Amino acid sequence: MAENLKKVGNKSPQWQPGTRMIASVLLIFFIGIVLYLLRTLILPVMLAFIFAYILYPIAAWLKEKTRLHRAISAFLVLFVFLLVILGLTTGLGFALSDRAVQLAVYLADIAQALPDQIEQLSNLQFTIAGFNIDLSQSNLTPVLSDVVTSQSPLLAEAGSLISSIALAAASAITTFLLILVITYYLIVDFDRIVPAVIRLAPPAYREDVRYLINQADRIWRAFLRGQLILGIVIGVAVAILMIAVGLDFPLVMGFIAGLMEMVPMLGPFVSAVIAALLALFQPTNIWGLTPLAFSAVIIVIFLAVQQVENTVLVPRVIGESLDLPPLMVFLAVLAGGILGGFVGILLASPILATLRLCMGYIYFKIVDLEEPPGPALEPRLPSRRLVQMRKRFLAWWKESRTRASDDGGEE
């Protein structure tokens, strides 16, 4: 068939530049109409492609080791993936969902009790460094009233949001099955996608297309697989730490921390704020601390987890960073939330990095620069301040060990 079309193409006359332009505009217009009519399938197809992108290396490794047919290895990998998902949605999943609903109810109760708590705060008296501070002598009523007015709806919305997420997760079976079917076919033919895309490009631009695909692959590999591992590690670590300190809803907090780990900039802050609120309104704790002190302990734990993540886990797990300006990431998160909901928020950073890669290539061609655009990623290193703190600690530790050994030798 391809050979027959090639022979026909050689005999037929070439299109004029004007005809090519009209055909290109009509083709783009037709593709735009089709995408608009099928816009409800865009998100499932995108999620299916992401799942296939993550699972394909496992299927390829299984095919190489067992010599199975690609369809069988893809089916086995997808079947194991389905078993993992079913295991999370039954047993632990139902327990987690039930605790999430309880957390939503608890946040709603906090929203109702917050005015009384604020009123008690206005009569608080305490001593700091010998100075007696009496808040009852200050007229804080207008300020506290504004705080109550602004925070109570926020907590109530947070509770309804968690309930909505739990209910939406339970009612998405049909969409999930559709995603699994698309994922299976994508895994089977995943190694043919890149060559097919390259063949669509004109011969003179195929190396450029191959370069862009390789750079985009680095972007998504660094983000998806790295963030998935980080999310699991941080989620498990937070759940264990919350169980150890006696915070209510530890499994839910671990799930929230692991999920929020994929949200750039705002994710760790949101999970820390939720945990601090739970600690602040928890009646008792195993340490006998006041609610404010217990909340401070929870915040310190989350800060410590983030420091360990930035200094130890991120450079080893992700290895490379997207090198995006913080303001652009923040705007991309807002735009992703508007256009794609929660999935858009999660994928805001790699989509922004991919767009920057493509726009950089287009600018390079338009301006006709001599040097091509640089690589999409750069080495992911811990912050200089944290490295300096670690070096100072190690130097102090070595000096202490040396001093202790010298004192022992003198004795």
Secondary structure, 3 states (H helix, E strand, C coil): CHHHHHHHHHHCCCCCHHHHHHHHHHHHHHHHHHHHHCHHHHHHHHHHHHHHHHHHHHHHHHHHHHCCCHHHHHHHHHHHHHHHHHHHHCCHHHHHHHHHHHHHHHHHHHHHHHHHHHHHHHCCEEEECCEEEEHHHCCCHHHHHHHHHHHHHHHHHHHHHHHHHHHHHHCCHHHHHHHHHHHHHHHHCHHHHHHHHHHHCCHHHHHHHHHHHHHHHHHHHHHHHHHHHHHHHHHHHHHHHHHHHCCCCHHHHHHHHHHHCCCCCHHHHHHHHHHHHHHHCCCCCCCCCCHHHHHHHHHHHHHHHHHHHHHHHHHHHCCEECCCCHHHHHHHHHHHHHHHHHHHHHCHHHHHHHHHHHHHHHHHHHHCCCCCCCCCCEECCCCHHHHHHHHHHHHHHHHHHHHHHHHHHHC
